[in-house]
Amino acid sequence: MSNEAAGASSHWEKSKSLLYITLAIWAVFAFVVHWFGDALNGEAGSFPLGYYMAGQGSQIAFVILVFWFVSRQNRLDDEHGVSEE
């Protein structure tokens, strides 16, 4: 295997690891947080405040997760010399 092929393989393995970590974090905010919606509900009447807060928090977490993923992937691309810029 040439040096370039080894570098490409290393880049791909690190990219896959980053992808799997990102998907795991996404799954936690998409599913696990909402399982505890009942526990988050308070005495605010009949409005399910816990589910509302979990939904809003998940959306904020998803936006942060996208920016985190892009910055980590750009750094990884720079390390392996395959950045777009």
C-alpha positions as CSV (number, residue, x, y, z in Angstrom):
1,M,0.0,0.0,0.0
2,S,1.4,3.4,-1.0
3,N,1.8,6.2,1.5
4,E,-1.0,8.1,-0.2
5,A,-3.4,5.2,0.1
6,A,-2.4,4.7,3.7
7,G,-3.2,8.4,4.4
8,A,-6.5,8.1,2.6
9,S,-7.4,5.0,4.7
10,S,-6.4,6.8,7.9
11,H,-8.5,9.8,6.9
12,W,-11.5,7.6,6.1
13,E,-11.2,5.7,9.4
14,K,-11.1,8.9,11.5
15,S,-14.0,10.3,9.5
16,K,-16.1,7.2,10.1
17,S,-15.3,7.4,13.9
18,L,-16.3,11.1,13.9
19,L,-19.5,10.2,12.1
20,Y,-20.4,7.4,14.5
21,I,-19.8,9.6,17.5
22,T,-21.9,12.3,16.0
23,L,-24.7,9.9,15.3
24,A,-24.6,8.5,18.8
25,I,-24.9,12.1,20.3
26,W,-27.7,12.8,17.8
27,A,-29.6,9.6,19.0
28,V,-29.3,10.6,22.6
29,F,-30.9,14.0,21.9
30,A,-33.4,12.6,19.4
31,F,-34.7,9.7,21.5
32,V,-33.3,9.4,25.0
33,V,-34.1,12.9,26.2
34,H,-37.7,12.6,25.1
35,W,-38.2,9.3,27.1
36,F,-37.8,11.4,30.2
37,G,-40.4,14.0,29.1
38,D,-42.9,13.0,31.8
39,A,-40.3,13.4,34.5
40,L,-39.6,16.9,33.3
41,N,-43.3,17.9,33.5
42,G,-44.1,20.2,36.4
43,E,-47.2,21.6,37.9
44,A,-47.8,24.0,35.1
45,G,-51.3,22.8,34.4
46,S,-52.2,20.6,31.5
47,F,-49.5,21.8,29.2
48,P,-46.7,19.2,28.7
49,L,-43.9,21.6,29.5
50,G,-41.3,18.7,29.8
51,Y,-41.9,17.6,26.2
52,Y,-41.8,21.2,25.0
53,M,-38.5,21.8,26.8
54,A,-37.0,18.5,25.5
55,G,-38.0,19.4,22.0
56,Q,-36.6,22.9,22.1
57,G,-33.4,21.6,23.8
58,S,-33.0,18.9,21.2
59,Q,-33.2,21.5,18.3
60,I,-30.6,23.7,20.0
61,A,-28.4,20.6,20.5
62,F,-28.8,19.6,16.9
63,V,-27.6,23.0,15.6
64,I,-24.6,22.9,18.0
65,L,-23.9,19.4,16.9
66,V,-23.8,20.3,13.2
67,F,-21.3,23.2,13.8
68,W,-19.2,20.9,16.1
69,F,-19.1,18.2,13.4
70,V,-18.2,20.6,10.6
71,S,-15.3,22.1,12.7
72,R,-14.0,18.7,13.6
73,Q,-14.2,17.4,10.0
74,N,-12.5,20.5,8.7
75,R,-9.7,20.0,11.2
76,L,-9.4,16.4,10.2
77,D,-9.3,17.3,6.5
78,D,-6.5,19.9,7.2
79,E,-4.4,17.3,9.1
80,H,-4.6,14.9,6.1
81,G,-4.1,17.5,3.4
82,V,-7.5,17.1,1.8
83,S,-9.2,20.3,2.8
84,E,-11.2,22.2,0.3
85,E,-9.5,25.5,0.7
